Amino acid sequence: MTTVAVPAAADVLGGFWTKARRMGAVFTALGVLGTIVFGALASSTVDARFLLTENLEGADLVIPGKAGAIGFGLVCVAAGVTMLVGVAERWFPWLLGVAIVSLVMSFLCWQLSTARPGLNFLPLVDVVRGSFTAAIPLILGALAGVLCERSGVINVAIEGHFLVGAFAGALVATIAASVWAGILAAAVAGLLLALLLAVLAIRYLVDQVVLGVVLNLLALGLTGFLYEEIMKADQDAYNNPPQVTNWSIPLLSKIPIIGPALFTEDFFLYFALLLVVVIHIGLFRTRWGLRVRAVGEHPTAADTVGVRVRLVRYRNVLLAGIVAGVGGASFTLALAGTFNKNMTAGKGFIALAALIFGRWSPIGALLAALLFGFADKLAGYLQNIGSVIPSEFLAMLPYLATIFAVAGLVGRVRAPAADGKPYVKG
Amino acid sequence: MTEPANPPEKRESLGRAFLANVWTTNPVTVTVLAFVLAMITGGILIVVSDPAVRATFSYFFARPGDALTASWDVVSAAYANLLKGAIVDPQTVERAIDGQVSWKQVFYPISETLLYATPLIFTGLAVAIAFRGGLFNIGAEGQVIMGGIAAALAGFLLPLPYGLHLLVALLAGALGGAFWGSIAGGLKARTGAHEVITTIMLNYIALYFLGWLILQDGIQDPGRTDAISSKVDQTARLPLLVGDPLRVHLGIVLAILVTFGVAWVLRRSTFGFELRAVGLNPDAARTAGMGIGRTYTLVMLVAGALAGLAGSSMALGTAFALTPSFSGNVGFTGITVALLGRAKPWGVLLAGLLFGAMQAGGNRMQIASQISIELVVVLQALIVIFVAAPALVKAIFQLRTAKTGRLETSMARGW
């Protein structure tokens, strides 16, 4: 209840400065900056190669460094100016896409043309796959956040859910020698932590942000303690889980670039993508979703028409726990291979960032998670080719983007109205 | 003895009033019971994770005595070590009396407790003062890092004489934290961006900035290839209070002085009044003509400076060099300290001492009982969960509702 009615930039500027125009102004500026800076720094003699297949000899796209950096920069400027001039609403997402992609391409032309000799190429398949792999836990964590917060319960404890899921997944999968047992255990562990969150937040009315922070500490301490006491001494018996296998989907896996990157993946990616669709349809097309959103926006009104507010919230928080727990299992059963103390290292908070950056919607969360996954993958790749851009600064991007988003520099994000406010009848 | 014919109405004696109020939801009882509940849960964890004790439970129904004795032994030994590491070890006292060790050794546990408590008091205050202003500062961790960086840089880059150097380094640390805190405060004031979101994000930005900075030429220790900075000059280090081997340094004195200062500001100054007014009801405060935005910025600036001092006390008092994890999570532990201290300066001081003691004792427990120090984090989290949900403690122990000083569940609010 402490929201202060600070006049938002949008309200002050009003009519002319629509979302599209502000976005256009930002991308025009970025495009001009990119054209000048990237163009000036790019090498005029070396080409940037974009590999389209999985081996070095396969088909590729060769773009001269300097020309590419300047050309793509100008495309970005053009897209920005078009948005600024004003076009039909339905063209906006496409223009935005063109602007982002061309800006990234301009940047890559510069980076690849100045890479260490012999490393002036970017394997697209690997980058797309790596981005999706890095995004898996972020998607699941952000979806857990969507489930929670759309029903009006703030979930800052995604990091904690990841940790207990990763731990339980590794432990049980090793003991039972089955990934499925591990995934189930991770779901149960996430459920239990969510139960604690639900009971304390909904029944005992504890401040939900406080609660999330403390539950993160509890999960960190608990998994760290059990790791030291149980796993560390006998890694083979307790911390050597089998890994999920990749499934190749017939036909789809034959599509160039996307095929080998996306459709020869493991359970977690398919589960995450499927869940995005299910939650999107559920939230916006079903009676369940309407009730969830009503409870998250205006619980009193929902209660008046007979929706059981607390029940809806309990159910959603518990579901979120399962989703985030499975997301945690992806760390130990697919990404890292074994459990380690504090192994999630802030990924839960990037998932929270993806949730906010994606405006509390499943599709938005997916896109934000992919963007952050791409930044993550690119940071590692650029470091390998000897880029002058420190990988730490690329790693900061998700957090910076989120600050810009909540500060309303490029369109303000808004949380569900009753998010974080406990409902007391009467 | 002449009894008055009509004895005056009996006033409740102090003792009786005390007894009547002990078993109620007053803050002290709830805190103590929260501590007890956490210790019991911790004990269960110790038992479950000990393979030898677990084995005795496999024949529990044949000989329950074995399991219970084994459990009691391992738990009591662990907690005894916790206490010995935090306050005093009777064995050391005996040896000091016999003249085998110096008397300083007797105070070693206390010194460690004070050492660990110092940054926690600072970060606890940083979170508490923001709470009182109606803001939730999750960013203490980032502010600690930025403060620590500034203090350490001033500590090994500036060639200054004794005294002045320490002063400058401490000031730099406070400014570094204040800068980082005021970003979140300024964004809140100007754009309404929620401070919880911005401070979480700023934490990680600070962390990555630290990771990059300590590998740069002129910052990284020239003799090392791993991620560690040069050492802070002797002139900028916080002097030891007693001397070797007691590691406690001037920082704890500073922490107590700052607690006093924060208490004074909150109770007596105009800024403190405005801060509390804005925290209690921003709309009313605005109607009364206070600048809400200005107050938010100032609160986060002060909170950041306090957290920055925590970072400085670590960089100049214990670590002496920057490493990627020099902050040791004190920013997050500070949140629990502030909650346990109920966002009151002196409460934060006590809570900081308690958690510092648990940290110090945890080290001893890890060495002597082979029980991982992570248990301390679990205990701290549990204590705060129970304190934050007094209704839960009330239900478990069947407490009566207190007449005065009733605990309300901490403020519940949205993004």
Interface residues (C-beta under 8 A of the other chain):
Chain A: M1 T2 T3 V4 A5 V6 A8 A9 I154 V156 L196 L200 Y204 L205 V206 D207 Q208 V209 V210 L211 V213 V214 L215 N216 L217 L218 L220 G221 L222 G224 F225 L226 Y227 E228 E229 I230 K341 G346 F349 I350 L352 A353 I356 P390 E392 F393 A395 M396 Y399 L400 T402 I403 V406 A407 G408 A415 A417 A418 D419 G420 K421 P422
Chain B: L45 S49 D50 G134 L135 F136 I138 L187 A189 R190 T191 G192 A193 H194 V196 I197 T198 I200 M201 L202 N203 Y204 I205 L207 Y208 F209 G211 W212 P282 R286 I292 G293 Y296 F332 T333 I335 T336 L339 I371 S372 E374 L375 V376 V377 V378 L379 Q380 A381 L382 V384 I385 A388 A389 A391 L392 T409 S410 M411 A412 R413 G414 W415
